């Protein structure tokens, strides 16, 4: 049983790390695109370009949140107690609400 918990601990770290990589990748991508837009000599529409940057960042944040939720669910299987389940429910609830509003924001920008 201890071996399974150790393996799940490693899986949780890997999944959480992947979520962090997705979020950081999106932030770096958005910052570079924004700086490139500000120092660009071409005549692009800054409003539509900024909207595209924001939508892409939102998509990265949404995917990262979903990955973090998966890591939280896996972590609840390692040591299931009522306290941890309650914490997990509140974390998943907050992240689900954030994901919903991010998804709505991204969909609204696509129209």
TALINMO-V327505 format. One record per residue. N is the residue number from 1. SS is DSSP state (alpha for helix, beta for strand, coil for the rest). PSI is psi in degrees with one decimal (NA if undefined). NEAR is the number of other C-alpha atoms within 10 Angstrom. Layout:
# TALINMO-V327505
{{N	SS	PSI	NEAR} {N	SS	PSI	NEAR}}
This chain:
# TALINMO-V327505
{{1	coil	-36.7	6} {2	alpha	-34.2	8} {3	alpha	-41.5	8} {4	alpha	-41.5	10} {5	alpha	-37.8	14} {6	alpha	-42.1	12} {7	alpha	-45.0	12} {8	alpha	-33.9	17} {9	alpha	-41.9	16} {10	alpha	-41.4	12} {11	alpha	-41.7	15} {12	alpha	-44.4	20} {13	alpha	-41.4	14} {14	alpha	-46.3	13} {15	alpha	-43.3	19} {16	alpha	-39.5	20} {17	alpha	-40.4	16} {18	alpha	-39.6	16} {19	alpha	-42.5	24} {20	alpha	-39.9	17} {21	alpha	-42.0	14} {22	alpha	-44.7	20} {23	alpha	-47.2	21} {24	alpha	-40.3	16} {25	alpha	-44.2	16} {26	alpha	-40.0	22} {27	alpha	-44.8	19} {28	alpha	-43.4	13} {29	alpha	-42.5	15} {30	alpha	-41.5	21} {31	alpha	-44.3	14} {32	alpha	-40.0	13} {33	alpha	-40.0	16} {34	alpha	-45.5	17} {35	alpha	-41.0	10} {36	alpha	-37.5	11} {37	alpha	-42.1	18} {38	alpha	-32.8	11} {39	coil	11.2	9} {40	coil	141.0	10} {41	coil	-10.2	8} {42	coil	156.1	7} {43	coil	78.9	7} {44	coil	155.1	10} {45	coil	110.4	9} {46	alpha	-29.5	12} {47	alpha	-47.7	9} {48	alpha	-36.1	11} {49	alpha	-41.1	14} {50	alpha	-37.8	16} {51	alpha	-40.6	14} {52	alpha	-43.1	17} {53	alpha	-43.6	21} {54	alpha	-40.1	19} {55	alpha	-42.4	21} {56	alpha	-39.9	17} {57	alpha	-42.4	22} {58	alpha	-39.2	21} {59	alpha	-40.9	21} {60	alpha	-43.4	22} {61	alpha	-40.8	24} {62	alpha	-46.6	24} {63	alpha	-41.1	18} {64	alpha	-42.8	24} {65	alpha	-41.6	22} {66	alpha	-39.6	17} {67	alpha	-40.2	19} {68	alpha	-37.8	22} {69	alpha	-42.3	21} {70	alpha	-42.1	16} {71	alpha	-39.1	22} {72	alpha	-40.6	20} {73	alpha	-42.6	16} {74	alpha	-39.4	16} {75	alpha	-27.5	20} {76	alpha	-21.0	16} {77	alpha	-20.1	13} {78	alpha	-49.3	17} {79	coil	79.6	11} {80	coil	110.5	10} {81	coil	161.1	11} {82	alpha	-33.2	10} {83	alpha	-45.8	9} {84	alpha	-35.9	14} {85	alpha	-40.5	17} {86	alpha	-43.1	11} {87	alpha	-43.3	14} {88	alpha	-42.9	17} {89	alpha	-42.4	15} {90	alpha	-40.7	12} {91	alpha	-46.8	15} {92	alpha	-37.3	19} {93	alpha	-48.0	13} {94	alpha	-45.3	12} {95	alpha	-34.2	17} {96	alpha	-41.7	16} {97	alpha	-44.0	12} {98	alpha	-43.3	15} {99	alpha	-41.3	20} {100	alpha	-48.9	13} {101	alpha	-34.2	13} {102	alpha	-42.7	17} {103	alpha	-41.9	18} {104	alpha	-40.5	12} {105	alpha	-42.3	15} {106	alpha	-43.0	20} {107	alpha	-41.0	12} {108	alpha	-37.0	10} {109	alpha	-26.5	13} {110	alpha	-31.3	10} {111	coil	NA	5}}
